[in-house]
Amino acid sequence: MKIKLTDPASEPCILLIAQSDRYLQSLYPPESQHLESITALKMPNVLFIGGYFDNKLVACGAVKILNDDGCYGEIKRVFVSEHYRGRGFSKQIMANLEQHLINANVAMVRLETGIKQPKALALYRSLGYWVREPFGKYQPDPLSVFMEKQLS
């Protein structure tokens, strides 16, 4: 897989993000969905990357650099198209997002995911993330899991 900066407003991204939205909407009620809009993904404090296999966009992920609860990066929109899962693409996306934060001298990375996504939870735990309390704008939600990792 080749990873590169990608415009979240491009048609392939819009289609991939729509797949992600449908998946999450099938699992969680609206009040427990914390989906980042395409407009928000284009902000200057956000890095949005795409993962390409045979020149086809099959994965994506983003990280926002925030200062609302200390300085940290928040992982958003990590998603791999169903037919391409199980190949390590999400780990490659995460590694690139984390490296971006290291290069930007941001030492803390955080994320919110859901309790109905055991594979995502297992991925984040395998990458060294641990459970924490809600951060930034988030409120406690019984369907959410908040995690963080100290970057070296």
C-alpha positions, 0 to 999 in steps of 0.5 A: 500500500502506498500512503500519501496526502489526499484531499478529503473532498475528492470523489474517492475520499467522499465515497470511502468516508460515506462507507465509513459513515454507513458502517458507524451509523449501523453500530451507534445512535447519532449522539454517539457518533463523533464523525469528522466532516469533510470540511473539518478534515480540510482545516490547516491543523489536520493531516488527511492521508489515503492508502492506495492499493493498485492506485485505488483508495482503500484506506484513510486516516486523519490527525488533528493537532489540538490545544484544548486539553493540552497539546495533542493529536486526535486520530480521526477517520481511520477506515479500511474498505471491507475487502482490504481489511486484515492486510495491516493497512490500518497499522500503516495509516496509524504509523504515518499519523503518529510520525506526523505528530512526532515530526510536529513535536506533539508528544501525545496522541488521543482517540475516541472509538466505540465499544462495538468495534473490537477489532479497532480496540484490539488494534489500538491496544496493540499499538500501545494505546491505553484507556483514559477519561474523555478529553477535549470536547467529549463527554462521558458516553457508555458507547465510547472508549477514549484512549491515548498514547505517549509518543517518543 
